[in-house]
Amino acid sequence: MKLTFRWYGDNDPVTLEKIRQIPKMSGIVSAIYDVAPGEVWSNESILALKSKAEQNGLEFEVVESVPVPEEIKYGGERAGELIENYCENIRRLGRAGVKCVCYNFMPVFDWLRSELEHQNADGSNSLAYNELTVLSMNPLTSELSLPGWDESYTKGELAQLIEKYKKIGKEGLWANLTTFLEKVIPVAHEAGVNMAIHPDDPPWDIFGLPRIITDADSIRRFLSIVPLEENGITLCTGSLGASVDNDLVKMAGEFAKRVHFLHLRNILITGEREFHEVGHPTECGSIDMFGIVKALLENGFDGYVRPDHGRMIWGEVGRYGYGLYDRALGATYIAGLFE
Ligand code: DNO
């Protein structure tokens, strides 16, 4: 296993100098952020990112994410051409030494929370989700926005986009994912890159949009579409763990060899479809972090790991979920678990 840390580039207040001081840190997880989804990343920018990491004694072997443009997901006219661009990115990343690429297939919205600064009893704050609050929001009328979201749509464009997904439904989304995988995975195989789809967060439909990577059955279906090892998953404990129906220890054991990337974080479930993010250790929340890591290791996991969202502690302000302190605590906890 290799311990890694997400880095958002030169504008990230958490600098590479700080990241490299976390014990056992092998490398960064990053991406080219100034290019629109669907475009080809320049070799220069990929190599510049790699050399920045290396100048700080860190590897650059994991990309999160190469975003999948909406048109691929809903199957628009330019889908074929955009998949070609996607393949070219995978080839370029493979040549630059990248070994693992994380992506997701969530329509329109990436991860969703209803609260960004949920106050915890210990004075820290963290991200929270409450289904009732979410159901009362309407993305077409409210000024709703989250750090994970693409802000470039007008309300009109958003409405059209949401309509397109409603029309194709879950099976349409599966069909478009199949087309994508059948083109991309053979290229990844050639390029020596493991593809790791990120599960939907939270793992259920939102705003009437279909979400399909949500549980053991859907992951089984996903893995069988292209049975090559390069077609794998990101096991994100906080995402899949939000559903009480998911037995993560069992899933970790079953899928261990196809888990290329592990996002470890803990959440405390406080009601039906209601949770907030907590410190990483098992005792802090509802997820059996120890059991998951044990099941993975006993079943042949050998991938990249990163601490996922942290709380904001010690007065830190910064990118929600992605401050330094609590993620660094998480990293040392994870290093301990694996040891
Ligand atoms: C949130 C992240 C996600 C993830 C993407 C992967 O913090 O886990 O935004 O990077 O879904 O494509």
Boltz pocket constraint, residues with backbone or C-beta under 6 A from the ligand:
constraints:
  - pocket:
      binder: B
      contacts: [[A, 64], [A, 65], [A, 102], [A, 103], [A, 104], [A, 110], [A, 111], [A, 148], [A, 198], [A, 199], [A, 263], [A, 309], [A, 321]]
      max_distance: 6.0
